Amino acid sequence: MSGAVEKYDKRAEKVDSLVCVGLDSDFDKLPQRFKKEAAPQFEFNKWIIDQTHEFVSAYKPNIAFYEARGDRGLRELKITMEYLKERYADIFTVCDAKRAEVRNTSLQYVKEIFDWFGFDAVTLNPYLGRDALQPFLDYKDKACIILCKTSNPGGGEFQDLLIDGKPLWQVVAEKVVAEWNENKNCMLVAGATYSEELKKIRQIAGDMTLLVPGIGAQSGDLKSVVQAGLNSQGQGLILNSSRGIIFSENPKEAARSLRDAVNSFRKGGSRSSAFFK
């Protein structure tokens, strides 16, 4: 098990939570009080982190919301990461970047995401094949979260195509588990909007951790996701909600409510959650 995978497991156990907050801090949607600040995205992120940290195991900024503001946005993502390292160093961090390139270019992405920003993990696109992702896979203490079955409605356009009778997403899952996970640092993306596929991915992946987007704003069925996705240790899921928490009226209560709902389903309950009302 890699250092990053172990870090996530320890944090999830410590706070009894599988919740990940997506720091998709769309500048246009920020409350006006933050737009007046010198570093608006950072100040918003800091507020969200301080409100939610006790209920979460991970934070996942999507890099697009920072790149859209050029050097200012990237700098604010950098100081967000510095703040997390200083105040909440045990919380797992994911750069949602979906990177993949020829090896020489991937080496530069690795330096940016792992070395400069200091993320624990990154999302990766398998379409270019293993050699394109090898620079990421070689970082034994970082986690590589590889797209498998995504949560968006159009994902099946390619992911559901059959190859020797198997959908492409299944081929990807089997390839990652059998061949790409030599350093025990791989994870898979399995969208919450496809619980049957998630169940199959869990069967293929064993105890491997799955990043599950689509909770909340994309209306993934939380109970089905939890029941289909838990590993043999009762963990193995990173359940991400972005807009449903960070742009809610009360992010602290939204994070708490999601954590409690997940834990209810983990322990065999059926309690509904205010997060989904």
URDACOR-V451938 format. One record per helix or strand. SS is the DSSP state (@ for helix, = for strand). FROM is the first residue (numbers start at 1). LEN is the number of residues. If there is no record, write none. Layout:
# URDACOR-V451938
SS,FROM,LEN
SS,FROM,LEN
This chain:
# URDACOR-V451938
@,3,13
=,19,3
@,27,3
@,32,4
@,40,16
=,58,5
@,64,4
@,70,18
=,92,8
@,103,14
=,121,4
@,126,3
@,130,8
=,143,7
@,153,7
=,162,2
=,166,2
@,168,13
=,186,5
@,195,11
=,210,3
@,222,8
=,237,5
@,243,4
@,251,16
@,274,3
